Amino acid sequence: MPRFEYENISIWYDKFGIGPHAVLMIPGAIGTSQSDFNEQLNLKSKYHLDQSKFTFVCVELVGWGVRTDERRRYGSDVLQNDAKCCHRLMTDELGYQQYSVLGWSEGSKVALIIGRQFGSDQIRSLVLLSVMSFASPYGTDHLLWSRNIDNWDQNNLVKYIDAYGGDRERVANLWSAHMDFIAIYGKLYPGNVLGPIQNGLARLEPPVLVLHGDKDFFVELDQPQLLERWVPDCQLVRFPNGSHCFHQEQPEKFKIIVEQFLESH
């Protein structure tokens, strides 16, 4: 897995596929391709995404992943730094002058910033999974409940521990540090991750597909509906029985919807 450095921060990434349409994939907090997108990227998965039509570049954001010992520098610019580094990876390092972005959970916030900052000239489309663009009491309380990883769904916990080489303590420490960030997220990003709606979501240029699981424990329906209401070109698709990890639970439906959207843009 190669490493890319930009302005003294670094990310690790891996490429999957040889297709002409490049797609940047951004996992959730502390996530990796193995923990968050195995159903989509592992060729042994029955419903993996088509790697002849697309080239997927999956990153491990700053401070996350088994290969780095770099600390994540939380603050009011942490997500913007992620966005800049990811964009420079795609354009400067890999040579993609246009690409799509697929982000899950925390990764969807970074995807939104990329889409707003670099516009439709460079960003073909956005696919946002389990997106939380603003801090809410519901989301914050439910996320903070997960600080103790013993509260996690055990199957999901095993995926993260495996992705970190069996290091349960590192998973717990990284997640606890992220929960410290979540506790103050509303103060660091008041209102919305893109700022005031009229200058943020309402001016998002690329077409957007928002996917939401109706049984998501962490993300209430108000979150994707806000984007559907304000983003100029936005489509919301709901998974009625889906949890926060609906893309792993229903990979066949996910594959069909996402590939059709990406091919049309």
C-alpha positions in Angstrom: 0.0 0.0 0.0 1.6 3.3 -1.1 2.0 6.4 1.0 1.3 10.0 -0.1 2.4 13.1 1.7 1.0 16.6 1.3 1.8 19.6 3.5 3.3 17.5 6.3 0.4 15.1 6.5 0.2 11.7 5.0 -2.3 9.1 3.9 -2.0 5.6 2.8 -4.0 4.3 -0.2 -4.6 1.3 -2.4 -6.0 1.0 -5.9 -8.5 -1.6 -7.0 -9.4 -2.1 -10.7 -8.4 -0.8 -14.1 -11.6 1.0 -15.2 -11.6 4.4 -16.9 -13.9 6.0 -14.2 -11.8 6.9 -11.1 -13.6 6.8 -7.7 -12.0 8.0 -4.5 -13.4 5.9 -1.6 -13.2 7.3 1.9 -13.9 5.0 4.9 -15.5 6.1 8.1 -13.6 7.0 11.3 -10.5 4.8 11.9 -11.6 2.8 8.9 -9.8 1.0 6.1 -10.7 -0.8 2.9 -10.8 -4.1 4.8 -13.0 -2.9 7.6 -15.4 -0.7 5.7 -15.5 -1.7 2.1 -14.6 -5.4 2.0 -17.9 -6.3 0.3 -17.3 -3.7 -2.4 -13.6 -4.2 -3.1 -12.7 -7.8 -2.4 -12.9 -9.8 -5.6 -14.0 -12.8 -3.6 -17.1 -11.0 -2.6 -20.1 -12.0 -4.7 -21.3 -8.5 -5.2 -18.0 -6.5 -5.4 -18.1 -3.3 -7.5 -17.1 -3.6 -11.2 -13.4 -3.1 -11.4 -13.4 -3.2 -15.2 -15.5 -0.1 -15.4 -14.1 1.8 -12.4 -10.7 2.3 -10.6 -11.3 2.6 -6.9 -8.7 4.5 -4.8 -9.4 3.7 -1.2 -7.6 5.8 1.4 -6.7 5.5 5.1 -7.1 9.1 6.4 -4.4 10.8 8.5 -3.6 8.9 11.7 -5.8 5.9 10.9 -4.8 2.5 9.6 -2.4 -0.2 10.6 0.5 1.2 8.7 0.8 4.6 10.3 2.1 5.8 13.6 1.2 9.5 12.8 -1.2 11.1 15.2 -4.4 12.6 13.9 -4.4 16.4 14.6 -8.0 17.1 15.5 -9.2 20.6 15.2 -11.4 22.9 13.2 -9.5 22.2 10.0 -9.0 18.4 10.3 -11.6 17.5 7.7 -10.4 20.3 5.3 -6.9 18.9 5.6 -8.2 15.4 4.8 -10.0 16.8 1.7 -7.0 18.7 0.4 -4.7 15.7 0.9 -7.1 13.3 -0.8 -7.7 15.7 -3.8 -3.9 16.2 -4.3 -3.5 12.4 -4.2 -6.0 11.9 -7.0 -4.9 14.8 -9.2 -1.2 15.4 -8.5 0.0 11.9 -7.6 -2.3 9.7 -9.6 -3.1 12.0 -12.5 -6.9 11.9 -12.4 -8.2 15.4 -13.4 -11.8 14.2 -12.9 -13.0 11.7 -10.5 -16.0 10.7 -8.3 -16.0 10.4 -4.5 -17.7 7.8 -2.4 -17.6 8.4 1.4 -19.1 6.5 4.3 -20.0 8.1 7.6 -17.1 10.3 8.6 -15.7 9.9 5.1 -18.9 11.4 3.7 -18.1 14.7 5.5 -14.7 14.8 3.7 -16.5 13.9 0.4 -18.8 16.9 0.9 -15.9 19.2 1.4 -14.1 17.9 -1.7 -17.3 18.4 -3.8 -17.9 22.0 -2.6 -14.2 23.0 -2.8 -13.3 21.6 -6.2 -16.6 21.7 -8.0 -18.0 19.9 -11.0 -15.0 20.7 -13.2 -13.0 18.1 -11.2 -15.6 16.1 -9.3 -17.9 14.0 -11.4 -20.2 13.0 -8.7 -20.6 12.3 -5.0 -21.9 9.1 -3.3 -22.6 9.7 0.4 -23.4 6.8 2.8 -24.7 7.3 6.3 -24.0 11.0 6.0 -23.9 13.4 9.0 -23.4 17.0 7.8 -24.4 18.6 11.1 -24.1 17.9 14.8 -27.4 16.9 16.5 -28.1 15.9 20.1 -29.4 12.5 18.8 -26.3 11.7 16.7 -23.8 13.0 19.3 -25.4 11.1 22.1 -25.6 7.8 20.2 -22.0 8.1 18.9 -20.6 8.8 22.4 -22.4 5.7 23.6 -20.1 3.8 21.3 -16.9 5.1 23.0 -16.7 1.8 24.8 -16.0 -0.6 22.0 -17.6 -3.4 24.0 -20.9 -1.7 23.0 -20.2 -2.3 19.3 -21.8 -5.0 17.2 -19.4 -7.8 17.7 -19.1 -8.8 14.1 -18.2 -5.2 13.2 -15.7 -5.0 16.0 -14.0 -8.1 14.8 -13.6 -6.5 11.3 -11.8 -3.5 12.8 -9.6 -5.6 15.1 -8.6 -7.8 12.1 -7.9 -4.7 10.0 -5.5 -3.5 12.7 -3.6 -6.7 12.9 -5.4 -8.0 16.0 -4.6 -4.9 18.0 -7.7 -4.4 20.0 -6.1 -1.8 22.3 -5.2 0.4 19.3 -8.7 0.3 17.9 -10.1 1.3 21.3 -7.6 4.2 21.7 -8.2 5.5 18.2 -11.9 5.4 18.6 -11.8 7.1 22.0 -9.7 9.9 20.6 -12.3 10.3 17.8 -15.1 10.4 20.4 -13.3 13.3 22.0 -13.6 15.1 18.6 -17.3 14.1 18.2 -18.0 15.6 21.7 -16.9 19.1 20.4 -17.7 18.6 16.8 -20.7 21.0 17.0 -18.5 23.8 18.3 -15.8 23.2 15.7 -18.3 23.0 12.8 -21.3 25.0 13.9 -24.4 24.6 11.8 -23.0 22.4 9.0 -19.7 20.9 7.9 -19.9 23.2 4.8 -20.8 26.2 6.9 -24.0 28.3 6.2 -26.4 26.3 4.0 -26.8 29.1 1.4 -23.1 29.2 0.8 -22.5 25.5 1.4 -25.0 22.7 0.5 -27.0 25.0 -1.7 -23.9 25.7 -3.9 -22.7 22.1 -4.2 -22.1 21.6 -7.9 -21.5 17.9 -8.5 -24.5 15.5 -8.7 -25.1 13.7 -5.4 -26.4 10.3 -4.4 -27.3 10.0 -0.7 -27.9 6.5 0.7 -29.4 6.1 4.1 -30.4 3.1 6.2 -33.7 3.7 8.0 -32.6 1.7 11.0 -29.3 3.6 11.4 -28.6 3.9 15.2 -26.4 6.9 14.7 -27.9 9.0 11.9 -31.4 10.2 12.0 -33.4 10.7 8.8 -33.2 14.5 9.1 -29.6 14.3 8.0 -30.0 13.0 4.5 -33.3 14.9 4.0 -31.4 18.2 4.6 -29.2 17.4 1.7 -32.1 16.3 -0.4 -33.8 19.6 0.3 -30.8 21.9 -0.3 -28.3 20.3 -2.7 -29.3 21.3 -6.3 -28.8 17.9 -7.9 -29.4 15.3 -5.2 -31.1 11.9 -5.1 -31.9 10.2 -1.8 -32.3 6.4 -1.7 -33.3 4.7 1.5 -32.6 1.2 2.7 -35.7 0.4 4.8 -34.0 -2.3 6.8 -30.5 -0.9 6.7 -28.4 0.0 9.6 -25.4 2.3 9.7 -23.5 -0.4 7.7 -26.2 -1.1 5.1 -23.7 -1.3 2.3 -22.2 -4.3 4.0 -25.5 -5.9 4.9 -27.1 -5.4 1.4 -24.2 -5.4 -1.0 -26.2 -6.6 -4.0 -28.7 -3.7 -3.8 -25.9 -1.3 -3.0 -23.9 -2.4 -6.1 -26.8 -2.0 -8.5 -27.7 1.5 -7.2 -24.2 2.9 -7.0 -22.9 1.5 -10.3 -26.0 2.9 -12.2 -25.4 6.3 -10.6 -21.7 6.4 -11.3 -22.2 5.2 -14.9 -24.7 8.0 -15.6 -22.2 10.6 -14.5 
